[in-house]
Each structure stands twice: as structure tokens, then as C-alpha cells.
């Protein structure tokens, strides 16, 4: 997959959890704004599995690991949802953004996701406004005000 959407973990989580504070906004994205192809990557896949099983985040009713896998697999079974593998151009792009004096450590994962999106021609979709710091990134900020 290339030139589709690469949703950030926060989007997948909001889609998976109907009680999530941003679920309605994520559903609007899915139904009206999403590209014809969407993809998980290793970071978003692992993050979704981890967060769905997190007791505090899931308000005391976390998924079991088996249930988390079922949720992930349900997304992956959809014809429009694929998996975006890593590529050899990601690490140099990641380094270009992160190996600088102004880089802050809380952006490690964002820089990696942005590098994956840029090097595959994908649009990154997120609730996180911090992605504005990555030049050349095509991204959709899902504002919670809209």
C-alpha cells in the first residue's frame, strides 16, 4: 500500500473503543474522510494491542490479549485495511528529523511514523498536532473541535 492513509495509534484506538472520548470524530473520519486504503504499521499494530489491554486506559475493563488480537484482526480483515512494512528509506528520513539539536525525546515515535508515511507517499492521520514539525509530511489532523 502506498498513497493511502496511515492512521496513528490514537485513531485506531478511538475507532476500536466506542467509549473513547474521540470515537465519534474517528468514525466521521472513517466514514467521510478516509482514503480508499488504510494501513497499520508495526508501531500502530503493537500500540493498539498494548493499549487495548491496559486496565487504566480502558477504564477498568481491558481486553484480554486474545480479545485485543480479535480487534486488530477484525480491522485487518476489512478489504480497505492493509499493513505497511518498513522500507530502507525510513531510517535516513527518521535520522534527518531526529538527529538534530532541536529534537525533543517525546517525538521519537512520531518521527518514525512520519518517516514511514513520507517514504511511502501515505497520509498520516492523527489527533496529535505535534506532527506539524515534520516538513514534507502529508497529514490530516483530526481536530476534536470539528
Backbone torsions as a table, in degrees:
resi	resn	phi	psi	omega
1	UNK	NA	135.0	171.1
2	UNK	-147.7	154.4	178.2
3	UNK	68.0	17.7	171.8
4	UNK	-104.8	-157.7	179.3
5	UNK	-100.1	139.6	172.6
6	UNK	-114.7	89.7	179.4
7	UNK	-66.8	138.7	174.3
8	UNK	-69.1	161.0	178.3
9	UNK	-52.9	-40.1	-176.8
10	UNK	-63.2	-27.6	177.4
11	UNK	-75.8	-47.0	178.7
12	UNK	-58.9	-42.4	-179.5
13	UNK	-63.7	-44.7	179.4
14	UNK	-64.0	-34.5	176.8
15	UNK	-69.7	-38.2	-175.1
16	UNK	-75.6	-26.6	-174.1
17	UNK	-112.5	104.0	-178.3
18	UNK	-63.0	-16.6	177.8
19	UNK	-93.7	-0.6	179.6
20	UNK	-64.7	142.2	-177.4
21	UNK	-59.9	-25.0	-178.8
22	UNK	-108.5	15.5	-177.1
23	UNK	-58.5	-45.5	-177.6
24	UNK	-62.0	-42.0	179.0
25	UNK	-66.3	-40.0	178.2
26	UNK	-63.7	-40.3	178.1
27	UNK	-64.0	-40.6	177.5
28	UNK	-61.7	-42.0	176.0
29	UNK	-57.7	-51.8	-176.1
30	UNK	-57.6	-43.1	-174.4
31	UNK	-81.8	-28.8	-171.2
32	UNK	-124.0	-22.1	-171.4
33	UNK	-120.8	-11.7	-174.6
34	UNK	-69.1	149.1	172.3
35	UNK	-67.0	168.7	179.9
36	UNK	-70.3	-20.7	175.9
37	UNK	-126.7	136.8	176.7
38	UNK	-126.7	159.2	-179.2
39	UNK	-146.9	147.0	163.5
40	UNK	-86.3	160.8	166.0
41	UNK	-129.6	176.3	-176.3
42	UNK	-59.4	-40.7	-178.6
43	UNK	-64.0	-45.6	-178.6
44	UNK	-71.7	-34.2	177.1
45	UNK	-63.4	-52.3	-179.7
46	UNK	-63.2	-40.3	179.5
47	UNK	-62.8	-42.6	179.2
48	UNK	-63.8	-45.6	178.4
49	UNK	-58.8	-43.5	-178.9
50	UNK	-65.1	-48.3	-174.8
51	UNK	-72.7	-33.2	177.4
52	UNK	-64.7	-23.5	-179.6
53	UNK	-99.5	7.5	-178.0
54	UNK	-88.5	115.6	-173.0
55	UNK	-59.6	-49.5	-176.5
56	UNK	-65.8	-45.7	-179.0
57	UNK	-62.6	-35.5	-179.2
58	UNK	-92.4	21.7	174.0
59	UNK	53.9	43.5	175.0
60	UNK	83.5	-2.5	178.1
61	UNK	-128.2	67.2	-179.3
62	UNK	-69.8	157.3	171.8
63	UNK	-71.2	151.8	167.5
64	UNK	-74.5	162.5	175.4
65	UNK	-54.2	-40.5	179.6
66	UNK	-63.4	-40.1	178.3
67	UNK	-67.5	-37.6	177.2
68	UNK	-62.3	-43.8	176.6
69	UNK	-60.8	-40.7	178.6
70	UNK	-61.5	-42.0	178.0
71	UNK	-62.4	-46.7	178.1
72	UNK	-61.2	-47.5	-178.3
73	UNK	-64.8	-30.2	176.8
74	UNK	-64.8	-42.9	174.9
75	UNK	-61.3	-48.5	-176.1
76	UNK	-65.1	-23.2	179.8
77	UNK	-75.9	-15.5	178.6
78	UNK	-70.1	137.5	-176.1
79	UNK	-62.1	-24.8	-178.6
80	UNK	-88.4	-3.6	-176.8
81	UNK	-109.3	121.9	179.2
82	UNK	-119.5	-162.5	178.8
83	UNK	-132.9	128.7	-176.8
84	UNK	-101.0	108.2	-179.7
85	UNK	-74.2	162.7	175.0
86	UNK	-69.7	158.6	178.2
87	UNK	-136.5	166.4	-173.6
88	UNK	-69.9	-16.1	179.8
89	UNK	-86.1	-12.3	-176.2
90	UNK	-65.1	-48.8	-175.1
91	UNK	-61.0	-45.3	177.0
92	UNK	-60.7	-38.7	178.0
93	UNK	-67.0	-43.5	176.8
94	UNK	-57.0	-45.8	179.6
95	UNK	-65.1	-38.6	-179.3
96	UNK	-60.9	-35.2	179.4
97	UNK	-85.5	-31.2	-171.6
98	UNK	-101.0	-19.5	-179.0
99	UNK	-94.7	59.4	-179.1
100	UNK	-135.0	156.4	179.6
101	UNK	-63.7	-24.4	-176.6
102	UNK	-93.3	-3.6	-178.0
103	UNK	-70.1	134.8	178.0
104	UNK	-107.1	141.0	-173.0
105	UNK	-59.5	-24.1	-179.7
106	UNK	-74.2	0.3	178.7
107	UNK	-102.1	6.7	-177.7
108	UNK	-52.7	-56.2	-175.9
109	UNK	-67.4	-38.7	177.1
110	UNK	-60.6	-42.4	179.7
111	UNK	-62.8	-38.7	179.2
112	UNK	-66.4	-46.3	178.7
113	UNK	-62.6	-42.4	178.8
114	UNK	-62.7	-40.7	177.9
115	UNK	-63.2	-39.4	178.6
116	UNK	-65.7	-42.7	179.3
117	UNK	-63.3	-48.0	-177.9
118	UNK	-62.2	-43.8	-174.9
119	UNK	-77.4	-8.0	176.5
120	UNK	-113.8	-1.2	-178.5
121	UNK	72.2	24.4	-179.5
122	UNK	-93.3	158.9	173.9
123	UNK	-98.7	125.2	177.1
124	UNK	-82.9	134.9	-179.0
125	UNK	-120.4	128.0	-171.3
126	UNK	-156.9	159.8	169.6
127	UNK	-90.0	-7.1	-172.6
128	UNK	-91.2	114.2	-179.4
129	UNK	-72.2	-12.5	-178.0
130	UNK	-64.4	-14.9	-179.2
131	UNK	-68.9	-9.4	178.5
132	UNK	-62.5	-17.0	-176.3
133	UNK	-79.3	-5.9	-176.2
134	UNK	-101.8	103.7	-178.4
135	UNK	-63.2	141.2	177.5
136	UNK	84.7	-3.4	-179.6
137	UNK	-81.4	127.6	170.3
138	UNK	-87.3	119.6	-177.2
139	UNK	-148.2	154.2	177.5
140	UNK	-117.4	118.3	177.5
141	UNK	-91.1	115.5	178.4
142	UNK	-83.0	89.0	179.4
143	UNK	-65.0	136.1	179.3
144	UNK	-81.0	-3.1	177.3
145	UNK	-87.3	-11.2	-175.6
146	UNK	-103.1	NA	NA
